[in-house]
C-alpha cells in the first residue's frame, strides 16, 4: 500500500509539473500575408492547441484582404502596437509571420525593439525581397499583365511605395534606384544610411531564436531562397545567406545571431505557398519545436 501511495504521489507531482510547464509556454502571435486575413491562420492555431491546449494563440486582426496592399510602414505601425498590447499583458511571446507578414514581423523586431519577442518564426516570407515572375496574389490584383522586368517603373517612385509589394520588390537590374527609391527594405537591411541603423541592429540581435522556413516548390516567393535570406546578385546568380554582403559585414545583426547558434533554417520540399500554414510536416518539422 505504501508503494502504491508513493507511486500516486509521484504521478501527481509529474502531472502538476507538466501542467505548470505548459502554463508557462509563451503565447504565439501570428501575422498574415498579402491578400490574406487573420482567420486564415486559425488552422495553425488549431494545430498548436492540439499539442499545447493552454498556449495562447493570437492572429492579429488588421489589414485583411485588400487592405493588405497598404504600405508596410503603416502595417508595421499598427501591428507593432497590437503586439505591444499583448506583450504588456503576457510578457515573452513567439512571433510568427507568414508570407508578407514575415517581412512585417521582421520590421517590428527591428523598429520596435520589443524586448518580449523571444522567438521569431519567418514562414515562407520574402524576407530578402521579391523578384521574378509575378505570383498570383500580385499579378491578378496588383499589376495585371505587366512584365516583371518593368515592375520597377511602378514601384520605384513615391506612388509605388504606398503599395506593400513595392516595399520589397528588389530588382537586381535596377539596384541603385531600388536603394534610392525604396524606403522600407533597404532600411531594414541597413544598406542605406539612416538615423536608426544602430538601433535596428541592436533590436534584431536581441531575439533569442530565429527560424527561417521555406522550400523549393513554393510558387509565390521568388526566389524561394529569399525566405532564408538568400537572393540574386546583379547577374541573377542565387547567393545564399552566408555569402550575402549584409551577412558577411553584419549590417543588421544576422551574423551575430548565426555565430551564436540562434539561427535555424528549415527547408521542406513539395509545399505550395498557401499550404505552409496547414501542412503537418511543416508544423512538426519546423514550427513545433520553436514554440517551446
PLY file of the C-alpha trace (Angstrom):
ply
format ascii 1.0
element vertex 292
property float x
property float y
property float z
element edge 291
property int vertex1
property int vertex2
end_header
0.00 0.00 0.00
2.83 2.36 0.86
4.48 1.72 -2.53
1.15 2.35 -4.26
0.68 5.62 -2.32
4.18 6.81 -3.24
3.53 5.95 -6.90
0.31 8.00 -6.92
2.08 10.87 -5.19
4.90 10.81 -7.73
2.43 10.67 -10.63
0.50 13.64 -9.23
3.69 15.67 -8.92
4.68 14.82 -12.51
1.26 15.87 -13.83
1.34 19.07 -11.79
4.85 19.89 -13.05
3.81 19.25 -16.65
0.75 21.49 -16.24
2.90 24.22 -14.74
5.40 23.95 -17.57
2.64 24.13 -20.17
1.06 27.14 -18.49
4.43 28.88 -18.78
4.61 28.43 -22.57
4.99 31.65 -24.50
1.91 32.87 -26.38
2.08 32.61 -30.17
1.31 35.78 -32.12
0.76 35.49 -35.89
0.64 37.98 -38.78
-0.98 37.05 -42.09
0.27 37.79 -45.60
-0.74 39.56 -48.80
-4.38 39.08 -49.85
-4.94 37.11 -46.66
-6.72 37.79 -43.40
-6.25 36.95 -39.76
-8.66 33.99 -39.89
-6.60 32.02 -42.44
-4.17 31.31 -39.62
-6.81 29.60 -37.49
-5.78 26.23 -38.94
-2.34 26.75 -37.44
-3.84 27.88 -34.13
-5.93 24.70 -34.01
-2.89 22.52 -34.60
-0.95 24.33 -31.87
-3.82 23.91 -29.40
-3.91 20.18 -30.06
-0.35 19.94 -28.74
-0.50 22.76 -26.21
-4.10 23.27 -25.02
-3.12 26.06 -22.62
-0.99 28.05 -25.04
-2.47 31.39 -26.04
-2.51 31.96 -29.79
-3.35 35.31 -31.39
-3.79 36.07 -35.07
-3.68 39.85 -35.38
-6.84 41.24 -36.95
-5.74 44.12 -39.18
-5.02 44.85 -42.86
-7.14 41.96 -44.04
-7.76 41.09 -47.70
-7.43 44.17 -49.97
-6.14 46.27 -47.07
-3.04 44.07 -47.04
-1.80 46.13 -50.00
-1.38 49.17 -47.74
2.23 50.26 -47.33
4.26 48.14 -44.95
5.21 51.21 -42.92
1.55 51.63 -41.99
1.16 47.93 -41.31
4.22 47.80 -39.08
2.92 50.69 -37.00
-0.49 49.09 -36.43
0.68 45.52 -35.95
3.54 46.70 -33.75
1.17 48.49 -31.37
-1.14 45.47 -31.27
1.82 43.29 -30.38
2.87 45.68 -27.61
-0.57 45.35 -26.04
-0.15 41.57 -25.96
3.39 41.58 -24.56
2.41 44.13 -21.92
-0.06 41.56 -20.63
1.72 38.26 -21.28
5.45 39.01 -21.39
7.61 36.95 -23.75
5.99 35.72 -26.96
6.78 33.79 -30.13
6.16 35.92 -33.23
5.27 34.13 -36.47
4.87 35.97 -39.76
3.54 34.18 -42.83
4.47 35.37 -46.32
4.35 39.18 -46.44
3.55 39.00 -42.72
7.04 37.61 -42.15
8.56 40.80 -43.50
6.17 42.86 -41.37
7.23 40.81 -38.35
10.91 41.33 -39.14
10.32 45.08 -39.35
8.56 45.04 -35.98
11.56 43.25 -34.47
13.95 45.89 -35.80
11.86 49.05 -35.47
10.04 48.48 -32.19
12.72 46.85 -30.09
10.04 44.98 -28.17
12.10 43.12 -25.54
9.48 40.39 -25.24
9.90 38.98 -28.76
11.70 35.83 -27.69
11.46 33.79 -30.91
10.77 34.97 -34.46
9.49 32.41 -36.97
9.54 33.59 -40.58
7.23 31.27 -42.52
7.83 31.37 -46.28
8.34 35.13 -46.36
10.05 37.37 -48.95
12.31 38.42 -46.14
15.13 39.43 -48.52
12.85 40.72 -51.26
10.92 39.52 -54.30
11.92 39.41 -57.97
10.74 37.25 -60.87
7.56 36.04 -62.49
4.70 37.55 -60.55
2.89 35.21 -58.17
-0.88 35.05 -58.37
-1.72 37.37 -55.44
0.33 40.13 -57.04
-0.35 39.52 -60.73
-4.14 39.32 -60.51
-4.76 42.15 -58.06
-1.71 44.34 -58.22
-0.03 44.64 -61.62
-2.16 42.58 -64.01
-0.16 41.56 -67.09
2.82 43.93 -66.71
6.11 42.06 -67.33
8.07 41.61 -64.13
11.10 43.29 -65.71
9.04 46.51 -65.82
7.70 46.43 -62.27
10.45 48.80 -61.10
8.86 51.58 -63.19
5.77 51.44 -60.99
7.42 50.60 -57.67
10.41 52.90 -57.53
8.61 56.18 -57.03
6.53 57.79 -54.23
3.24 56.40 -55.55
4.53 52.84 -55.81
5.93 52.95 -52.30
2.38 53.28 -50.97
1.78 49.68 -52.10
3.05 46.86 -49.90
4.51 44.64 -52.67
6.59 47.57 -53.91
8.18 47.85 -50.47
10.02 44.58 -51.08
10.29 44.49 -54.88
14.07 44.16 -55.32
15.12 44.39 -58.96
18.82 43.38 -59.32
18.96 45.18 -62.69
17.97 48.50 -61.07
19.65 48.09 -57.73
20.87 51.67 -57.33
17.39 53.02 -57.99
16.00 50.44 -55.58
18.17 51.76 -52.77
17.27 55.36 -53.58
13.52 54.88 -54.04
12.52 52.03 -51.76
12.00 53.44 -48.28
11.42 50.14 -46.49
13.57 47.07 -47.17
16.90 48.86 -47.74
16.50 50.43 -44.29
15.79 47.05 -42.68
18.97 45.70 -44.27
20.89 48.83 -43.17
22.32 49.07 -46.67
21.46 52.77 -46.77
22.34 55.32 -44.11
19.57 56.30 -41.71
19.45 57.58 -38.16
18.02 54.38 -36.67
20.53 51.96 -38.21
22.34 51.12 -34.95
19.03 50.70 -33.14
17.70 48.34 -35.81
20.79 46.16 -35.45
20.63 46.14 -31.65
16.95 45.23 -31.70
17.46 42.39 -34.17
20.31 40.96 -32.11
18.04 40.87 -29.06
15.83 37.99 -30.23
16.76 34.63 -28.76
15.91 32.43 -31.73
15.25 32.94 -35.45
13.65 30.21 -37.55
13.66 30.63 -41.35
11.21 28.32 -43.13
10.90 27.88 -46.89
11.14 25.39 -49.72
11.90 24.88 -53.42
8.32 24.21 -54.50
6.89 27.47 -53.19
5.05 29.09 -56.10
4.88 32.64 -54.71
8.20 33.57 -53.07
10.69 34.27 -55.83
13.43 33.26 -55.40
12.25 30.84 -52.74
15.62 31.25 -51.00
14.53 34.76 -50.06
12.67 33.04 -47.21
16.11 32.14 -45.81
17.92 35.42 -46.57
19.21 34.34 -49.98
18.80 36.46 -53.11
20.11 37.22 -56.59
23.21 39.22 -57.42
23.33 41.62 -60.37
23.88 38.68 -62.75
20.88 36.83 -61.31
23.06 34.25 -59.62
21.49 32.97 -56.42
23.61 33.96 -53.43
22.86 32.14 -50.14
22.53 33.94 -46.83
26.05 33.10 -45.67
27.57 34.78 -48.77
25.39 37.89 -48.77
27.22 41.15 -48.12
24.73 42.15 -45.45
25.56 38.90 -43.64
29.33 38.98 -44.02
29.52 42.59 -42.84
26.80 42.05 -40.22
24.79 45.10 -41.29
21.73 44.36 -39.14
22.88 41.65 -36.74
22.06 38.47 -38.66
25.66 37.23 -38.49
25.68 37.84 -34.74
22.69 35.55 -34.32
24.15 32.95 -36.68
27.57 32.91 -34.99
25.85 32.34 -31.64
23.77 29.46 -32.97
20.49 31.35 -32.78
19.51 30.97 -36.46
17.96 27.80 -37.84
16.79 27.10 -41.38
14.06 24.59 -42.10
13.57 23.54 -45.72
10.62 21.42 -46.81
10.07 20.32 -50.41
6.70 19.76 -52.06
4.85 22.59 -50.32
2.91 25.20 -52.28
2.72 28.67 -50.81
-0.84 28.54 -49.49
-0.15 25.21 -47.79
2.63 26.29 -45.42
0.20 27.13 -42.63
-1.71 23.83 -42.84
0.96 21.29 -43.81
1.52 18.81 -40.98
5.15 18.14 -41.89
5.94 21.86 -41.82
4.38 22.15 -38.38
6.06 19.11 -36.83
9.43 19.58 -38.52
9.80 23.35 -38.47
7.38 25.11 -36.13
6.51 22.96 -33.12
9.96 22.87 -31.51
10.32 26.65 -31.81
7.25 27.14 -29.63
8.91 25.53 -26.61
0 1
1 2
2 3
3 4
4 5
5 6
6 7
7 8
8 9
9 10
10 11
11 12
12 13
13 14
14 15
15 16
16 17
17 18
18 19
19 20
20 21
21 22
22 23
23 24
24 25
25 26
26 27
27 28
28 29
29 30
30 31
31 32
32 33
33 34
34 35
35 36
36 37
37 38
38 39
39 40
40 41
41 42
42 43
43 44
44 45
45 46
46 47
47 48
48 49
49 50
50 51
51 52
52 53
53 54
54 55
55 56
56 57
57 58
58 59
59 60
60 61
61 62
62 63
63 64
64 65
65 66
66 67
67 68
68 69
69 70
70 71
71 72
72 73
73 74
74 75
75 76
76 77
77 78
78 79
79 80
80 81
81 82
82 83
83 84
84 85
85 86
86 87
87 88
88 89
89 90
90 91
91 92
92 93
93 94
94 95
95 96
96 97
97 98
98 99
99 100
100 101
101 102
102 103
103 104
104 105
105 106
106 107
107 108
108 109
109 110
110 111
111 112
112 113
113 114
114 115
115 116
116 117
117 118
118 119
119 120
120 121
121 122
122 123
123 124
124 125
125 126
126 127
127 128
128 129
129 130
130 131
131 132
132 133
133 134
134 135
135 136
136 137
137 138
138 139
139 140
140 141
141 142
142 143
143 144
144 145
145 146
146 147
147 148
148 149
149 150
150 151
151 152
152 153
153 154
154 155
155 156
156 157
157 158
158 159
159 160
160 161
161 162
162 163
163 164
164 165
165 166
166 167
167 168
168 169
169 170
170 171
171 172
172 173
173 174
174 175
175 176
176 177
177 178
178 179
179 180
180 181
181 182
182 183
183 184
184 185
185 186
186 187
187 188
188 189
189 190
190 191
191 192
192 193
193 194
194 195
195 196
196 197
197 198
198 199
199 200
200 201
201 202
202 203
203 204
204 205
205 206
206 207
207 208
208 209
209 210
210 211
211 212
212 213
213 214
214 215
215 216
216 217
217 218
218 219
219 220
220 221
221 222
222 223
223 224
224 225
225 226
226 227
227 228
228 229
229 230
230 231
231 232
232 233
233 234
234 235
235 236
236 237
237 238
238 239
239 240
240 241
241 242
242 243
243 244
244 245
245 246
246 247
247 248
248 249
249 250
250 251
251 252
252 253
253 254
254 255
255 256
256 257
257 258
258 259
259 260
260 261
261 262
262 263
263 264
264 265
265 266
266 267
267 268
268 269
269 270
270 271
271 272
272 273
273 274
274 275
275 276
276 277
277 278
278 279
279 280
280 281
281 282
282 283
283 284
284 285
285 286
286 287
287 288
288 289
289 290
290 291
